[in-house]
Amino acid sequence: MKKLLLLTCVFVFGLATLKAQQLPQYSQYLINDYVLNPGITGNKDYFEAKTNHRFQWVGLTDAPRTFILSMHGPIKAENMGVGGYLFTDITGPTSRVGAYGSYAFHFDLNSDDMKVSAGLFGGIMQYSIDGSKITLEDQMDPLSSSGIESITIPDAGFGVYWYGDKYFLGASVPQLLQNELKLNESADPIGRLTSHVFVMGGYKFEVGSDFEIEPSFLMKYVKPTPVQFDISAKAIYQQKFWIGGSYRTDDAMSLLIGYSVEEKLFFGYSYDVTTSDLKNYSSGTHEVMLGIRFARKKELPKEEPEMMFD
């Protein structure tokens, strides 16, 4: 029994906590920031859908593979937004599938472009373990199984976001409920979801009429592991092409490139060079992002007052 619980904990949490968090990594957090902070929901005047595919630590057996599909935008009242996302995260014999919805309310501050928002995520996650992919030393162990065991639990998160045309600063706390992971009623819990703290910020500097430089950061913390930072910068040309780099402490360095077609279709790619001890076993990490931006809301023309004549 102890062996099974130990193996399960290693597969479910080992690779995740090695990277200082239970949640998946995203090198392109600036391109799909919504999935990190529900306060971002509906912060533009259009809807957008994005999908991320991440293949982590290529060359390492049973390395994490992550897929996410998100969509969010404003609703009729311009100070509110709604959205949602789906994700799968597979590591060896374990997998996570989640579905979330979000809502945010946006407040105008004492400036034409300065706003602050608060948002909530809510949804469910299913954790599964495929016993056929786990080999125990004791094949007669009554807890050994060739089937798939899973648990479905609720989850929630909270976020705030302060932003303008050229800057942003936000903080979020996912996995607020901290539910236990218990595969069946008779077994002991194999772990617990832990609340995380994400803080992100950035600023766009104009360089001439065609270029913008955008430095940014993402701080991640989950007790009791050390704080981890992503420090990034990208150069944007005519709002069409961007190239940049990122450094994730104690983990990797990344190259990011992207292109947009008339600010409606987006493509992004990043390649991570591992800097931790895993560099001896992995050729790096690939992440691909595709996005589509829907038409902006059309404002109704103001009615001209009728002229009265005697």
For each residue, the residues with C-beta under 8 A, 3 or more apart:
1: 4 5 141 143
2: 5 6
3: 6 7 136 137 138 141
4: 1 7 8 134 136 141 143 144
5: 1 2 8 9 188 190
6: 2 3 9 10
7: 3 4 10 11 134 136
8: 4 5 11 12 129 134 190
9: 5 6 12 13 14 190 191
10: 6 7 13 14
11: 7 8 14 15 91 92 93 94 129 134
12: 8 9 16 94 127 129 181 190 191
13: 9 10 16 17 22 191
14: 9 10 11 17 18
15: 11 18 19 63 64 91
16: 12 13 19 21 22 23 91
17: 13 14 20 21 22 225
18: 14 15
19: 15 16 25 228 251
20: 17 220 221 222 225 226 227 228 250
21: 16 17 25 196 220 222 225 228
22: 13 16 17 175 193 194 196 222
23: 16 174 175 196
24: 54 64 66 68 87 89
25: 19 21 54 56 66 248 251
26: 29 32 35 36 52 54 287
27: 54 230 246 248 252 254 256 270 272 285 287
28: 31 32 52 256 268 270 287 289
29: 26 32 33 36 200 218 230
30: 33 202 214 216 232 234
31: 28 50 258 266 268 289 291
32: 26 28 29 35 50 52 68 70 289 291
33: 29 30 36 37 40 170 200
34: 37 38 40 41 50 70 72 83 85 102
35: 26 32 52 68 70 85 87
36: 26 29 33 40 159 172 174 198 200 218
37: 33 34 40 119 159 161 170 171 172 198 200
38: 34 41 83 102 103 104 119 120 121 157 158 159 172
39: 104 117 118 119 159 160 161 170 172
40: 33 34 36 37 43 72 104 117 119 159 161 170
41: 34 38 72 81 82 83 102 103 104 117 119
42: 72 73 74 75 80 81 82 83 104 106
43: 40 81 104 106 115 117 161 163
44: 48 73 74
45: 74 78 296 297
46: 73 74 293 294 295 296 297
47: 71 72 73 74 293 294
48: 44 71 72 73 291 292 293 294
49: 69 70 71 291 292 294
50: 31 32 34 69 70 71 266 289 290 291 292
51: 67 68 69 70 289 290 291
52: 26 28 32 35 66 67 68 287 288 289
53: 66 67 287 288 289
54: 24 25 26 27 64 65 66 67 285 286 287
55: 58 63 65 285 286 287
56: 25 63 64 65 66 272 285
57: 60 63 64 274 278 281 282 284 285
58: 55 63 282 283 284 285 286
59: 63 281 282 283
60: 57 63 278 281 282
61: 92
62: 91 92 93
63: 15 55 56 57 58 59 60 91 282
64: 15 24 54 56 57 89 90 91
65: 54 55 56 89 90 91
66: 24 25 52 53 54 56 87 88 89 90
67: 51 52 53 54 87 88
68: 24 32 35 51 52 85 86 87
69: 49 50 51 85 86 87
70: 32 34 35 49 50 51 83 84 85 86
71: 47 48 49 50 83 84 85
72: 34 40 41 42 47 48 81 82 83 84 102
73: 42 44 46 47 48 81 82 83 294
74: 42 44 45 46 47 78 80 81 297
75: 42 80 81 82
76:
77: 80
78: 45 74 106
79: 105 106 107 108
80: 42 74 75 77 103 104 105 106
81: 41 42 43 72 73 74 75 102 103 104 106 117 119
82: 41 42 72 73 75 101 102 103
83: 34 38 41 42 70 71 72 73 101 102
84: 70 71 72 99 100 101 102 123
85: 34 35 68 69 70 71 99 100 102
86: 68 69 70 97 98 99 100
87: 24 35 66 67 68 69 96 97 98
88: 66 67 95 96 97 98
89: 24 64 65 66 95 96
90: 64 65 66 94 95 96
91: 11 15 16 62 63 64 65 94 95
92: 11 61 62 133
93: 11 62 129 130 131 132 133 134
94: 11 12 90 91 127 128 129 130
95: 88 89 90 91 127 128 130
96: 87 88 89 90 125 126 127 128
97: 86 87 88 125 126 128
98: 86 87 88 123 124 125 126 155
99: 84 85 86 123 124
100: 84 85 86 121 122 123 155
101: 82 83 84 121 122 123
102: 34 38 41 72 81 82 83 84 85 119 120 121 122
103: 38 41 80 81 82 119 120
104: 38 39 40 41 42 43 80 81 117 118 119 120 159 161
105: 79 80 117 118 119
106: 42 43 78 79 80 81 115 116 117
107: 79 115 116 117
108: 79 114 115
109: 114 115 116
110: 114
111: 114 164
112:
113: 164 165
114: 108 109 110 111 162 163 164
115: 43 106 107 108 109 162 163 164
116: 106 107 109 160 161 162 163
117: 39 40 41 43 81 104 105 106 107 160 161 163
118: 39 104 105 158 159 160 161
119: 37 38 39 40 41 81 102 103 104 105 158 159 160 161
120: 38 102 103 104 156 157 158 159
121: 38 100 101 102 155 156 157 158 159 174
122: 100 101 102 154 155 156 157
123: 84 98 99 100 101 154 155 156
124: 98 99 152 153 154 155
125: 96 97 98 152 153 155
126: 96 97 98 150 151 152
127: 12 94 95 96 150 151 153 181
128: 94 95 96 97 148 149 150
129: 8 11 12 93 94 134 148 149 150 183
130: 93 94 95 133 134 148
131: 93 134 144 145 146 147 148 149
132: 93 146 147
133: 92 93 130
134: 4 7 8 11 93 129 130 131
135:
136: 3 4 7 139 141 144
137: 3
138: 3 141 144
139: 136 144
140: 144
141: 1 3 4 136 138 144
142:
143: 1 4
144: 4 131 136 138 139 140 141
145: 131 149
146: 131 132
147: 131 132
148: 128 129 130 131
149: 128 129 131 145 183 184
150: 126 127 128 129 183
151: 126 127 181 182 183
152: 124 125 126
153: 124 125 127 177 179 181 193
154: 122 123 124 177 179
155: 98 100 121 122 123 124 125 174 175 176 177 179 193
156: 120 121 122 123 176 177
157: 38 120 121 122 172 173 174 175 176
158: 38 118 119 120 121 172 173 176
159: 36 37 38 39 40 104 118 119 120 121 170 171 172 173
160: 39 116 117 118 119 170 171 172
161: 37 39 40 43 104 116 117 118 119 168 169 170
162: 114 115 116 168 169 170
163: 43 114 115 116 117 167 168 169 170
164: 111 113 114 115 167 168
165: 113
166: 203 204 205
167: 163 164 201 202 203 204
168: 161 162 163 164 200 201 202
169: 161 162 163 199 200 201
170: 33 37 39 40 159 160 161 162 163 199 200 201
171: 37 159 160 197 198 199 200
172: 36 37 38 39 157 158 159 160 197 198
173: 157 158 159 176 195 196 197 198
174: 23 36 121 155 157 195 196 198
175: 22 23 155 157 178 193 194 195 196
176: 155 156 157 158 173 195
177: 153 154 155 156 193
178: 175 192 193 194 195
179: 153 154 155 192 193
180: 189 191 192 193
181: 12 127 151 153 189 190 191 192 193
182: 151 185 187 188 189 190
183: 129 149 150 151 187 190
184: 149 187
185: 182
186:
187: 182 183 184 190
188: 5 182
189: 180 181 182 192
190: 5 8 9 12 181 182 183 187
191: 9 12 13 180 181
192: 178 179 180 181 189
193: 22 153 155 175 177 178 179 180 181
194: 22 175 178 222 223
195: 173 174 175 176 178 222
196: 21 22 23 173 174 175 220 221 222
197: 171 172 173 219 220 221 222
198: 36 37 171 172 173 174 218 219 220
199: 169 170 171 218 219
200: 29 33 36 37 168 169 170 171 216 217 218 219
201: 167 168 169 170 216 217
202: 30 167 168 214 215 216 217
203: 166 167 214 215 216
204: 166 167 212 213 214 236
205: 166 212 213 214 215
206: 211 212
207: 211 212 213
208: 211
209:
210: 237 238
211: 206 207 208 235 236 237
212: 204 205 206 207 235 236
213: 204 205 207 233 234 235 236
214: 30 202 203 204 205 233 234 235 236 244
215: 202 203 205 232 233
216: 30 200 201 202 203 232 233
217: 200 201 202 229 230 231 232
218: 29 36 198 199 200 229 230 232
219: 197 198 199 200 227 228 229
220: 20 21 196 197 198 227 228 229 230
221: 20 196 197 225 227 228
222: 20 21 22 194 195 196 197 225
223: 194
224:
225: 17 20 21 221 222 228
226: 20 250
227: 20 219 220 221
228: 19 20 21 219 220 221 225 248 249 250 251
229: 217 218 219 220 248 249
230: 27 29 217 218 220 246 247 248
231: 217 246 247
232: 30 215 216 217 218 244 245 246 247 254 256
233: 213 214 215 216 244 245 246
234: 30 213 214 242 243 244 245 256
235: 211 212 213 214 242 243 244
236: 204 211 212 213 214 239 241 242
237: 210 211 240 241 242
238: 210 241
239: 236 260 263
240: 237 259 260
241: 236 237 238 257 258 259 260
242: 234 235 236 237 256 257 258 259
243: 234 235 255 256 257 258
244: 214 232 233 234 235 255 256 257
245: 232 233 234 253 254 255 256
246: 27 230 231 232 233 253 254 256 270
247: 230 231 232 252 253 254
248: 25 27 228 229 230 251 252 253 254 272
249: 228 229
250: 20 226 228 275 276
251: 19 25 228 248 274 275 276
252: 27 247 248 272 273 274 275 276 285
253: 245 246 247 248 272 273 275
254: 27 232 245 246 247 248 270 271 272 273
255: 243 244 245 270 271 273
256: 27 28 232 234 242 243 244 245 246 268 269 270
257: 241 242 243 244 268 269 270
258: 31 241 242 243 266 267 268 269 289
259: 240 241 242 266 267
260: 239 240 241 263 264 265 266 267
261: 264 265 266
262: 265
263: 239 260 293
264: 260 261 292 293
265: 260 261 262 291 292 293
266: 31 50 258 259 260 261 289 290 291 292 293
267: 258 259 260 288 289 290 291
268: 28 31 256 257 258 288 289 290 291
269: 256 257 258 286 287 288 289
270: 27 28 246 254 255 256 257 285 286 287
271: 254 255 284 285 286 287
272: 27 56 248 252 253 254 284 285 286 287
273: 252 253 254 255 279 284
274: 57 251 252 278 279 282 284 285
275: 250 251 252 253 279
276: 250 251 252 279
277: 280
278: 57 60 274 281 282
279: 273 274 275 276 282
280: 277
281: 57 59 60 278
282: 57 58 59 60 63 274 278 279 285
283: 58 59
284: 57 58 271 272 273 274
285: 27 54 55 56 57 58 252 270 271 272 274 282
286: 54 55 58 269 270 271 272
287: 26 27 28 52 53 54 55 269 270 271 272
288: 52 53 267 268 269
289: 28 31 32 50 51 52 53 258 266 267 268 269
290: 50 51 266 267 268
291: 31 32 48 49 50 51 265 266 267 268
292: 48 49 50 264 265 266
293: 46 47 48 263 264 265 266
294: 46 47 48 49 73
295: 46 298
296: 45 46
297: 45 46 74
298: 295
299:
300:
301:
302:
303:
304:
305:
306:
307:
308:
309:
310:
